[in-house]
Amino acid sequence: MDVTERPDSNAAEVERPLVAGKATSTPEELALIVRDERFCRSGTPPRWWMNGDPVATAWYNSVSASLPRGEAFFIDTLKNFRDQIPAKFEKDVKSFVKQEINHTREHLAFNRLTEDHGYDVTSIDKGITEMLALAEGRPKEVNLAVSIALEHFAATIGHQLLTDPRYLDGADPEVADLWRWHATEEIEHKGLVYDVWLHATRDWSDFKRWKTRALVAVLITRKYFGNRIRDALDLMAQDGITGWRGKWKLYSFLWWKPGMMRRMFFEWAHILMPGFHPWKLDNKYLVDRYRAQPGSVLEPAE
């Protein structure tokens, strides 16, 4: 990978690393850290662990139940490019895989606690499997585009969780720590899959790259978000909250108060723009703030 100077949008001369001739906004000094942390091992969070609110709890439980299958997909996708990944990325890819394995382990443990409270979450994993199957039989670059869309969605949610305390206000402390840990690592590695994509599609035209990325982002995000709403409503129904009342409560939570989906919409929509890169939103300070916390368990990347 070459390094050269390029003018940015403000006409200032800055050093921009290149990936296959395409500028990447990933901070050059960024290194992925594997934090081998464990949560909710010593006790069981309450059934409605999110401030005693069954609606907020159902939403987060729906997201958590969807994560292990998706993270396995990200790992498998990068493995498909193992022989093509530039040497510069090899260390970060290994760290990325370890991070995702840890995320899977912790959310599987948390999902078992959800089931211990009597919730049936089996249909959620099935729905994720069916969504990801949409990429089967297509060029492997499409799997990268799917991963980019889901990783961007995760990093955008992570940014919200780490910048607005309302989203986890009143949550069980250990469960809140689980989400903040996961959010931090989603932000930390948010540019890696995209940079691998730039390398893998280096022979594509800018238009083809943009068209594929934007179309997949719309389709996959719409499908994923729709599934999360469906599954959250199902979890709420298991608490007896059904019909128009249930839908009103969930949509109010997502779009009005605290309204995470409303607040994150324009940040998410950046993925539809030509010239998008996840690190054009430079929120590395959130990662640095987490790294500065005492007591974090760090596993050096090999």
C-alpha positions as CSV (number, residue, x, y, z in Angstrom):
1,M,0.0,0.0,0.0
2,D,1.4,3.4,-1.0
3,V,1.3,6.5,1.1
4,T,1.1,9.9,-0.6
5,E,-0.2,13.4,-0.1
6,R,-3.6,14.3,-1.3
7,P,-5.6,17.5,-0.9
8,D,-8.7,16.9,1.2
9,S,-12.1,18.6,0.8
10,N,-10.8,21.7,2.6
11,A,-7.9,22.1,0.2
12,A,-5.3,21.5,2.9
13,E,-2.4,19.2,2.2
14,V,-2.7,16.1,4.4
15,E,-1.1,12.6,4.3
16,R,-3.7,10.1,3.2
17,P,-3.0,6.4,3.1
18,L,-4.1,4.7,0.0
19,V,-5.8,1.3,-0.5
20,A,-5.3,0.1,-4.0
21,G,-5.1,3.7,-5.2
22,K,-8.3,4.8,-3.2
23,A,-8.0,7.2,-0.3
24,T,-8.9,5.7,3.1
25,S,-9.9,7.8,6.0
26,T,-9.0,5.2,8.6
27,P,-6.6,6.8,11.1
28,E,-3.1,5.6,10.3
29,E,-2.2,5.2,14.0
30,L,-5.3,3.2,14.8
31,A,-4.6,-0.3,16.2
32,L,-7.4,-2.8,17.0
33,I,-7.2,-4.0,20.6
34,V,-8.7,-7.3,21.7
35,R,-10.5,-6.8,25.1
36,D,-11.2,-10.2,26.5
37,E,-14.0,-9.1,28.9
38,R,-16.8,-11.1,30.3
39,F,-20.2,-9.9,31.6
40,C,-23.1,-11.2,33.6
41,R,-21.3,-14.3,34.9
42,S,-21.9,-13.7,38.6
43,G,-25.5,-12.9,38.7
44,T,-28.7,-12.7,36.6
45,P,-30.0,-9.3,35.4
46,P,-33.7,-8.7,36.0
47,R,-36.2,-9.7,33.3
48,W,-36.7,-6.1,32.3
49,W,-33.1,-5.1,32.8
50,M,-33.4,-1.9,30.9
51,N,-34.8,0.5,33.5
52,G,-37.7,-1.9,34.3
53,D,-39.0,-1.1,30.8
54,P,-40.3,-4.2,28.8
55,V,-40.3,-2.2,25.6
56,A,-36.7,-1.0,25.8
57,T,-35.6,-4.4,27.1
58,A,-37.3,-6.1,24.1
59,W,-35.5,-3.9,21.6
60,Y,-32.1,-4.5,23.0
61,N,-32.8,-8.2,23.5
62,S,-33.9,-8.4,19.8
63,V,-30.6,-6.8,18.7
64,S,-28.5,-9.0,21.0
65,A,-30.2,-12.2,19.7
66,S,-29.4,-11.2,16.1
67,L,-25.6,-10.6,16.7
68,P,-23.9,-14.0,16.9
69,R,-25.0,-15.2,13.5
70,G,-24.1,-11.8,11.9
71,E,-20.7,-11.8,13.5
72,A,-20.0,-15.3,12.2
73,F,-20.9,-14.0,8.8
74,F,-18.4,-11.1,9.0
75,I,-15.6,-13.5,10.0
76,D,-16.4,-15.9,7.2
77,T,-16.6,-13.1,4.7
78,L,-13.1,-11.9,5.5
79,K,-11.8,-15.5,5.4
80,N,-12.9,-15.5,1.7
81,F,-10.3,-12.8,1.1
82,R,-7.5,-14.2,3.2
83,D,-5.2,-14.7,0.2
84,Q,-5.9,-11.1,-1.1
85,I,-5.6,-9.0,2.1
86,P,-2.6,-6.6,2.0
87,A,0.0,-7.3,4.6
88,K,-0.8,-4.0,6.2
89,F,-4.2,-5.3,7.2
90,E,-3.2,-8.8,8.4
91,K,-2.7,-7.9,12.0
92,D,-5.9,-5.9,12.2
93,V,-7.9,-8.7,10.5
94,K,-6.7,-11.1,13.2
95,S,-7.7,-8.7,15.9
96,F,-11.1,-8.1,14.2
97,V,-11.8,-11.8,14.1
98,K,-10.9,-12.1,17.8
99,Q,-13.1,-9.2,18.7
100,E,-16.0,-10.7,16.8
101,I,-15.5,-14.1,18.5
102,N,-15.6,-12.4,21.9
103,H,-18.7,-10.5,20.9
104,T,-20.3,-13.7,19.9
105,R,-19.4,-15.4,23.1
106,E,-20.7,-12.6,25.3
107,H,-24.0,-12.2,23.4
108,L,-24.6,-15.9,23.4
109,A,-24.2,-15.9,27.2
110,F,-26.5,-12.9,27.5
111,N,-29.0,-14.5,25.1
112,R,-29.1,-17.6,27.4
113,L,-30.0,-15.3,30.3
114,T,-32.8,-13.9,28.2
115,E,-34.1,-17.4,27.6
116,D,-33.7,-18.1,31.3
117,H,-36.3,-15.4,31.9
118,G,-38.7,-17.4,29.7
119,Y,-38.4,-15.6,26.4
120,D,-38.3,-17.6,23.2
121,V,-35.7,-16.1,20.8
122,T,-35.2,-19.1,18.4
123,S,-37.0,-17.3,15.6
124,I,-34.6,-14.4,15.7
125,D,-31.6,-16.5,14.7
126,K,-33.6,-18.1,12.0
127,G,-34.5,-14.7,10.6
128,I,-30.9,-13.6,10.5
129,T,-29.9,-16.8,8.7
130,E,-32.6,-16.2,6.1
131,M,-31.5,-12.5,5.6
132,L,-27.8,-13.4,5.1
133,A,-28.8,-16.2,2.7
134,L,-29.8,-13.4,0.2
135,A,-26.1,-13.1,-0.6
136,E,-25.6,-16.8,-1.4
137,G,-24.6,-17.5,-5.0
138,R,-23.5,-13.9,-5.6
139,P,-20.0,-12.7,-6.1
140,K,-18.1,-12.7,-2.8
141,E,-17.7,-8.9,-3.0
142,V,-21.4,-8.7,-2.3
143,N,-20.8,-10.4,1.1
144,L,-18.3,-7.6,1.8
145,A,-21.0,-5.0,0.9
146,V,-23.5,-6.8,3.2
147,S,-20.8,-6.7,6.0
148,I,-20.1,-3.0,5.3
149,A,-23.8,-2.2,5.7
150,L,-24.3,-4.1,8.9
151,E,-21.0,-2.9,10.4
152,H,-21.9,0.7,9.6
153,F,-25.3,0.2,11.3
154,A,-23.6,-1.3,14.3
155,A,-21.0,1.5,14.5
156,T,-23.7,4.1,14.2
157,I,-25.7,2.6,17.1
158,G,-22.4,2.4,19.0
159,H,-21.8,6.1,18.5
160,Q,-25.3,6.8,19.9
161,L,-24.8,4.6,23.0
162,L,-21.5,6.1,23.9
163,T,-22.4,9.8,23.3
164,D,-25.9,9.9,24.8
165,P,-26.4,8.5,28.3
166,R,-30.2,8.4,28.0
167,Y,-30.1,5.2,25.9
168,L,-28.7,3.1,28.8
169,D,-30.0,5.2,31.7
170,G,-31.3,3.0,34.4
171,A,-30.0,-0.2,32.8
172,D,-28.6,-3.1,34.8
173,P,-24.9,-1.9,35.3
174,E,-23.3,-5.1,34.0
175,V,-25.5,-5.3,30.9
176,A,-24.8,-1.6,30.2
177,D,-21.1,-2.4,30.4
178,L,-21.6,-5.2,27.9
179,W,-23.2,-2.8,25.4
180,R,-20.6,-0.1,25.9
181,W,-17.7,-2.5,25.4
182,H,-19.3,-3.9,22.2
183,A,-20.1,-0.3,21.0
184,T,-16.5,0.7,21.5
185,E,-15.1,-2.1,19.5
186,E,-17.6,-1.6,16.7
187,I,-16.4,1.9,16.4
188,E,-12.7,0.9,16.6
189,H,-12.9,-1.6,13.7
190,K,-15.6,0.2,11.7
191,G,-13.2,1.0,8.8
192,L,-11.5,-2.4,8.4
193,V,-14.1,-4.2,6.2
194,Y,-14.5,-1.1,4.1
195,D,-10.8,-0.9,3.5
196,V,-10.7,-4.6,2.5
197,W,-13.6,-3.7,0.1
198,L,-11.6,-0.9,-1.5
199,H,-8.8,-3.4,-2.1
200,A,-11.0,-6.2,-3.3
201,T,-12.9,-3.9,-5.8
202,R,-9.8,-2.0,-6.9
203,D,-10.6,-2.8,-10.6
204,W,-14.2,-1.6,-10.3
205,S,-15.3,1.8,-11.5
206,D,-16.2,4.3,-8.8
207,F,-19.8,4.2,-10.1
208,K,-20.1,0.4,-9.8
209,R,-18.5,0.5,-6.3
210,W,-21.0,3.2,-5.1
211,K,-24.0,1.6,-6.8
212,T,-23.3,-1.8,-5.2
213,R,-22.5,-0.4,-1.8
214,A,-25.5,1.9,-1.6
215,L,-28.1,-0.6,-3.0
216,V,-26.9,-3.3,-0.6
217,A,-27.0,-0.9,2.3
218,V,-30.6,0.1,1.6
219,L,-31.8,-3.5,1.1
220,I,-29.9,-5.1,4.1
221,T,-30.5,-2.3,6.6
222,R,-34.2,-2.2,5.7
223,K,-34.4,-6.0,6.1
224,Y,-32.4,-6.0,9.3
225,F,-34.2,-3.1,10.9
226,G,-37.6,-4.5,9.9
227,N,-36.6,-7.9,11.5
228,R,-35.6,-6.2,14.7
229,I,-39.0,-4.4,15.0
230,R,-40.8,-7.7,14.2
231,D,-38.8,-9.6,16.8
232,A,-39.0,-6.9,19.5
233,L,-42.8,-6.9,19.0
234,D,-42.7,-10.7,19.4
235,L,-40.8,-10.4,22.7
236,M,-43.2,-7.7,23.9
237,A,-46.1,-10.0,23.0
238,Q,-44.5,-12.6,25.3
239,D,-45.0,-10.0,28.1
240,G,-48.6,-9.5,27.0
241,I,-48.0,-6.2,25.2
242,T,-49.7,-6.6,21.8
243,G,-51.6,-5.0,19.0
244,W,-51.6,-1.3,18.3
245,R,-50.6,-0.5,21.9
246,G,-47.4,-2.5,21.5
247,K,-46.5,-1.0,18.1
248,W,-47.1,2.5,19.5
249,K,-44.9,1.9,22.5
250,L,-42.1,0.5,20.4
251,Y,-42.2,3.1,17.7
252,S,-42.4,5.9,20.3
253,F,-39.3,4.4,21.9
254,L,-37.3,4.2,18.7
255,W,-38.4,7.5,17.0
256,W,-39.6,9.9,19.7
257,K,-38.2,9.3,23.2
258,P,-35.3,8.7,23.5
259,G,-35.6,8.3,19.7
260,M,-32.3,6.6,18.8
261,M,-33.4,5.8,15.2
262,R,-34.4,9.4,14.6
263,R,-31.2,10.7,15.9
264,M,-29.0,8.3,14.0
265,F,-30.7,8.4,10.7
266,F,-28.6,11.1,8.9
267,E,-25.4,9.5,10.3
268,W,-26.5,6.2,8.8
269,A,-27.4,7.8,5.5
270,H,-23.8,8.8,4.9
271,I,-23.3,5.3,3.5
272,L,-25.5,6.2,0.5
273,M,-23.2,9.1,-0.5
274,P,-20.4,8.8,-3.1
275,G,-17.0,9.1,-1.3
276,F,-18.3,7.5,1.9
277,H,-15.9,6.1,4.4
278,P,-16.8,5.1,8.0
279,W,-14.0,7.1,9.4
280,K,-15.1,10.4,7.8
281,L,-17.0,10.6,11.1
282,D,-13.9,10.7,13.3
283,N,-15.0,9.5,16.7
284,K,-11.8,7.9,17.8
285,Y,-12.0,9.9,21.0
286,L,-14.7,7.5,22.1
287,V,-12.3,4.5,21.7
288,D,-9.5,6.5,23.5
289,R,-11.9,7.3,26.4
290,Y,-12.7,3.6,26.8
291,R,-9.0,2.6,26.6
292,A,-8.3,5.0,29.4
293,Q,-10.7,3.2,31.8
294,P,-8.9,1.3,34.6
295,G,-9.5,-2.4,34.9
296,S,-10.0,-3.2,31.2
297,V,-8.7,-6.6,30.3
298,L,-6.6,-6.3,27.1
299,E,-5.2,-9.2,25.0
300,P,-2.4,-8.0,22.7
301,A,-3.0,-9.0,19.1
302,E,-0.5,-11.5,17.8
